[in-house]
Each structure stands twice: as structure tokens, then as C-alpha cells.
Amino acid sequence: MSRLAQISALAGLVTVLGFIGCSSSSAEPEASDATMSQASENDNAITLYDRRIARAAADYRSLVAYAQQPEERVDEGTVARRFHQLAAEFQSILGENPKQVEAHILYGKLLDFFGDRDGAKEQFASALHLNPDIAVVNQYMGTYHAEEGDFAQALAYYLRATELAPKEAVYFYSLGELLYTYRPGILEAGILSADQLDVEMFEAFRRAAQLAPERLDLQFRYGESFYDRPDPDWEAALAHWKRMQDRNDLTPLQSDAIRLHRARVLGELHRYQEARDAANLVVQEGLIQSRDNLIEAINDAEAREQNGGEDTPASNEPAEEAK
């Protein structure tokens, strides 16, 4: 690992910058509501079941939004009461029509959100049995298999989700995170070689960023994925961060975060004075320590180079502090 990589990792740089990029999205983005239209068995008829499911879907979104508020604004008794009412409604709908795919999906999402993993998995399995071609269900099932250590099946479900929704960035992002998070298990199982996994992971993040250029969190994650590679294309990384810097929708904190990324990449390219210049533009309080640590690393790398020392490429295994 290069000195630049070590200092960036110890400073928590990747974690800090990744967090800044995720302004309002969850760690694992939810599929769009448009995905749910795949589950409708009768798009033309407005039935009693359609109206009940529409109300239940609205209640689900309302409950999740309420439960995600700051703790001091949430009443646990209210959450419990609304959860049990909504669960009873889904049970009633499915009791009368067990082939309602959308009801299985919504009920599964409700149970998953409130921690009933087994119950949620059962609902998604039922939905998958009725219609195997729903991307969000394949993603959920892939997640459960990954948590159980069945990485081959997990990867199959995630890849299927990207095939079913090739224009939805969320599924490519999730595939990249699956490969990143479960890399040791996937390699140990012999499902992919290290080179294959690195290529597939990078391509997943690249595709997600390409599909959703407005999503800052996905643009940050794609940029950070260069650091996960054993042989990064630093020129391509620099070009990405330059494009990011030119955006007009950045907060001052995000702009400074991108300056640190550019400084890191310029340092890897041995363009040390440019790296220092970029880093010295950082003024946001929360990034000062990372800035100072990075400048120290840049200076150290330049001194070693001048003294005939050799630096090694950044490792694709970040330190624990940077995860």
C-alpha cells in the first residue's frame, strides 16, 4: 500500500467523503415505484383489491417515513399500532387473494423494514414463485442468500435483477456493493477470481453512475471504486473527479470533499505540487484533519521519490477505519 493510501485510510477519508456524497439516500437505495408495476396482474381493471393495495401501499410509505424521523419525534406505541394494523390488512388481502403479487412484495418490504427477516423472505419467495421476473424481489432474495453465505445464489439473483431492469441504477449499485461487501466469501467459494470480481464490481459502480448522473451518492461511489482496484487507471479517476468538481449542485462540503479526492489522485500520479494546491483549497472544518494528513502523505511520497525510494500502488483492501 502506498503512503498516500495509508494516510487516506487512517484519516477515514473514504468514509467521510462517501458520507458527504449521500445527501439523502439510504445505504442501499430502494427500487423506484415504477418497478412495482411489473407485479400488477391486471393493469386495466380498477378492482377492490387494487384500491385496497393502493391504500396499503400509501400507508406503508407513510409509516416508513414516520419511523425514519429523528427518535425524539417518533412515538414507539404509534409505530407498533400502525404496523400491526397494516400487517393485518396485508394478511386479509392475501387471505382473500393469495396470488396478489404486489401485496406479497409490499408485505415483505414492511416485514423487512421492521426486522422480521424470515417473514419477509417468505413473502418475497411467494412473490417470486408467482412471478420470477420482478427485479426488486430478486434483489431482496439475493440479499438474504448473501447473509446466509450462499454467495453463488445471491450473485445469480442480483445479476437477474440487473437483467430485468437494465436502466435502473439501483440494481447495478447494489450489485457492486454485494461484490465489495462479500468479496472474501465469494473468492473463497471460487465463484469468481479476484481479477474477475474487481472488474465486475468496478463495472457495476460505473454503470450505476452512468444511469443516474443526477445521483451524487452514486457518482461518489464510482469515484471511490477506483481505490478498490489493484491497478487503478488514475487518469480516468482524475477525469471523473474533475467532472464532479464542475457540477453546479454541490454544497461547499461536497466541493471540498472532491478537492481531497483530486489531491489524492494527483498524488498517485506523482503530480505532487498540483496535489498540494488542490488540498490547500479545502477549508471546511470537518475535512481539515483529512486535508492535513493527506498533505503530509503527499510530502512524504515526494521526498521518498526524490531519495530514490519506490512507492507501491494503492491496495484494493482499505483499512478498517476507511470502510
HELIX and SHEET records of a PDB file:
HELIX    1   1 ARG A    3  LEU A   10  1                                   8    
HELIX    2   2 LEU A   13  GLY A   21  1                                   9    
HELIX    3   3 ASP A   33  ALA A   39  5                                   7    
HELIX    4   4 LEU A   48  ALA A   67  1                                  20    
HELIX    5   5 GLU A   71  ARG A   73  5                                   3    
HELIX    6   6 GLU A   76  GLU A   96  1                                  21    
HELIX    7   7 VAL A  101  PHE A  113  1                                  13    
HELIX    8   8 ARG A  117  LEU A  130  1                                  14    
HELIX    9   9 ALA A  135  GLU A  147  1                                  13    
HELIX   10  10 PHE A  151  LEU A  164  1                                  14    
HELIX   11  11 ALA A  169  THR A  181  1                                  13    
HELIX   12  12 ARG A  183  GLU A  188  1                                   6    
HELIX   13  13 ALA A  194  LEU A  211  1                                  18    
HELIX   14  14 LEU A  216  SER A  225  1                                  10    
HELIX   15  15 PHE A  226  ASP A  228  5                                   3    
HELIX   16  16 TRP A  234  GLN A  245  1                                  12    
HELIX   17  17 PRO A  252  GLU A  268  1                                  17    
HELIX   18  18 TYR A  272  ASN A  280  1                                   9    
HELIX   19  19 GLU A  285  LEU A  287  5                                   3    
HELIX   20  20 ILE A  288  GLN A  306  1                                  19    
HELIX   21  21 GLU A  320  ALA A  322  5                                   3    
END                                                                             
